[in-house]
Amino acid sequence: MASCKRKRLTLHEKIEILQFCDVHPGNGVCGVAAKFGVGKTQVSAILKDKDVLHEMWVANGNENQKWKKR
């Protein structure tokens, strides 16, 4: 098993993942993770927190902001 550094996504990139999942609902977490070059766990966390991410996007729309769940 190869270890690789975790890719930190910006808020804009997370919104792109959510939009991709809305447009292509047939793709599973593995397919989305492979397309965007991130881990399955990271995609699952993004999908779980989609309401919070959408609120942040509407509130400030800073596409370069990196968000870390506390």
N, C-alpha and C positions, 0 to 999 in steps of 0.2 A: 504494500500500500504506500503510495507516494504521498509525502506531505507537501502541501503548498500553502503559501501565504494567503490568508483570507483577504478577499477584495472588499474594500470599503466602498459602498455605493452612495452616491449623492441622492438627495431626495428626488431629483428629476429622474434618475435611473430607476429608482424604486417605483415611481409612478409609471414609467415606461413598461416595467414588468407587469404591473397591475393592468394596464391597458392591453397589453399583449394577451394576458390571461382572459380578459373579457371578450376580446375579439376571437381568440382561438381556444374555446373552452375544452376541446378534445385533448389538448396537450397536457400531460401529467407534469408533476413537479420535476421529474427527471428530465423531461424534454425542455422545459423552460430553463432549468439550471444549465443544461448543455448549451442552449442557444445564447444565453447571456454570460456564460463563463463563470458562474458562481456555484456554490454548493447547494445541495437539495435542502439542507436545514435552513439556509439563509432564505431561500425562496419560500419555504413553509412559514417562516417567521414574518416575511413581508405580507403574505396572503392573510395571515392571522391578524396582523395589525393594520389592515387596509383602511379601516375607518379612521384611525388615528392619523395615518399618513395623508389621507384625503383632507382631513381637517387642517393639518399643518400646511399642505399645499395651498389650500384656499386662504388660510390666514396670512401667510407671508410670501408664498410663491418663490422663495429664494432657491433657485434650482441648483446652486452649488453647495447648499447646506448639507452637512453630513449629520445624521441623527443617530444617537446611541440610546437604546432603551435603558432606563435606570431601574 
